[in-house]
Amino acid sequence: MSEEALNSGSPTCGDSAAVSLDWTWTDPVCEVLTMNTEFDNTINKYIVTVFGTGFTPDDLTSVSLFIDDFEQNTIMVSATQAQFEIINMLTTSSSNVRLFCESGLCAGYDQFDNVELDLVYFQVIPEHTIPQVDGVFAPARRLQDEETFFFSSEYGTSAGGDCYRIRGSFGLEDSVQLYHVPTMQGICREVRQQVYGEAYCETIPLEIASTDELALDVNGALIGCDDSS
Amino acid sequence: MYVYSVDTDNKALQLKYNGAPSGEYEIILTHDNLGLIGTNDFIFEARSFITAVSANSGSSLGGTLLTIDGKNFSEDPDDILVEVDGYMCEIVSTTMTQINCRLGDISSLT
């Protein structure tokens, strides 16, 4: 195929003869020069900054970044720079990265075909708020005859089965586990992931003090409590 | 096709169908008890129309997003096939009146 090649198409759907279906191939209008990824700890999001040429300033719809075929959120565009907030990836790294402007793929996009995230934060959120009654917590959803559940903190039950929501920068295909640092054991007997950056952990029976450290394991790499919030 | 309504006063049937590729179709009318009623002049024409195509040029690397306006398009992406100069245009969305598709990475194909 040569550039500027012309294709004289013919309509195949009904009487569309008045519509021009000619097609012209052009040189890429935009070009990627460099690309980097940084974590923005004010919004707890990873930001990809692309430096290049041919972008349309202030037009957030004129440039699109796709990672793992997911379109990311465009937050800033200038003539030579575009910024995107990562909102979806399959794992913490990807070699499937494409940058589009209005005319199509940008030249040089394939030279920067790897986006890697070094996980720097995670957040554990209890999904069930348990009412406190004289120091004994009785979750209605698990209460059975003659059975009482004791909690080591305001969240969860030592009998396990509670649900934590874990937020972090992991993808749907990442392996995620929450570790109890004092005993160095995984506390999730089941982890469910439905969207990027979010997993649900159903706990094993374990007493966890509110001061105990938790760590997040993503694909075998532990993220310490110091990085959690 | 299935019978949608019957007007006995005017001896008329109203039929519906779930869509078909553009073209002319012969309709055969049968009755459960009487058998074949007839085929003569029962021609049904299914047509889609293109009224506008948004981009008429694109990067030689591919990746151009096309918008095709018209009517009677299928809402099922699997029913839609769009090619540009012999290259597949991947369906992004489709409604009765608009198809959005994006050309693939042509540089990886040549």
Chai-1 contact restraints between the chains, C-beta under 6 A:
chainA,res_idxA,chainB,res_idxB,connection_type,confidence,min_distance_angstrom,max_distance_angstrom,comment,restraint_id
A,E3,B,S60,contact,1.0,0.0,6.0,A-B,restraint_1
A,N7,B,D85,contact,1.0,0.0,6.0,A-B,restraint_2
A,C13,B,S22,contact,1.0,0.0,6.0,A-B,restraint_3
A,C13,B,S48,contact,1.0,0.0,6.0,A-B,restraint_4
A,C13,B,I50,contact,1.0,0.0,6.0,A-B,restraint_5
A,G14,B,R47,contact,1.0,0.0,6.0,A-B,restraint_6
A,G14,B,S48,contact,1.0,0.0,6.0,A-B,restraint_7
A,G14,B,F49,contact,1.0,0.0,6.0,A-B,restraint_8
A,S16,B,F49,contact,1.0,0.0,6.0,A-B,restraint_9
A,S16,B,I50,contact,1.0,0.0,6.0,A-B,restraint_10
A,V19,B,I50,contact,1.0,0.0,6.0,A-B,restraint_11
A,D22,B,N56,contact,1.0,0.0,6.0,A-B,restraint_12
A,W23,B,V84,contact,1.0,0.0,6.0,A-B,restraint_13
A,W23,B,D85,contact,1.0,0.0,6.0,A-B,restraint_14
A,T24,B,S57,contact,1.0,0.0,6.0,A-B,restraint_15
A,W25,B,S60,contact,1.0,0.0,6.0,A-B,restraint_16
A,T26,B,S57,contact,1.0,0.0,6.0,A-B,restraint_17
A,P28,B,S59,contact,1.0,0.0,6.0,A-B,restraint_18
A,P28,B,L61,contact,1.0,0.0,6.0,A-B,restraint_19
A,F100,B,G63,contact,1.0,0.0,6.0,A-B,restraint_20
A,S103,B,G58,contact,1.0,0.0,6.0,A-B,restraint_21
A,S103,B,S59,contact,1.0,0.0,6.0,A-B,restraint_22
A,G104,B,G58,contact,1.0,0.0,6.0,A-B,restraint_23
A,G104,B,S59,contact,1.0,0.0,6.0,A-B,restraint_24
A,G104,B,G62,contact,1.0,0.0,6.0,A-B,restraint_25
A,G104,B,G63,contact,1.0,0.0,6.0,A-B,restraint_26
A,G104,B,T64,contact,1.0,0.0,6.0,A-B,restraint_27
A,L105,B,S59,contact,1.0,0.0,6.0,A-B,restraint_28
A,L105,B,L61,contact,1.0,0.0,6.0,A-B,restraint_29
A,L105,B,G62,contact,1.0,0.0,6.0,A-B,restraint_30
A,L105,B,G63,contact,1.0,0.0,6.0,A-B,restraint_31
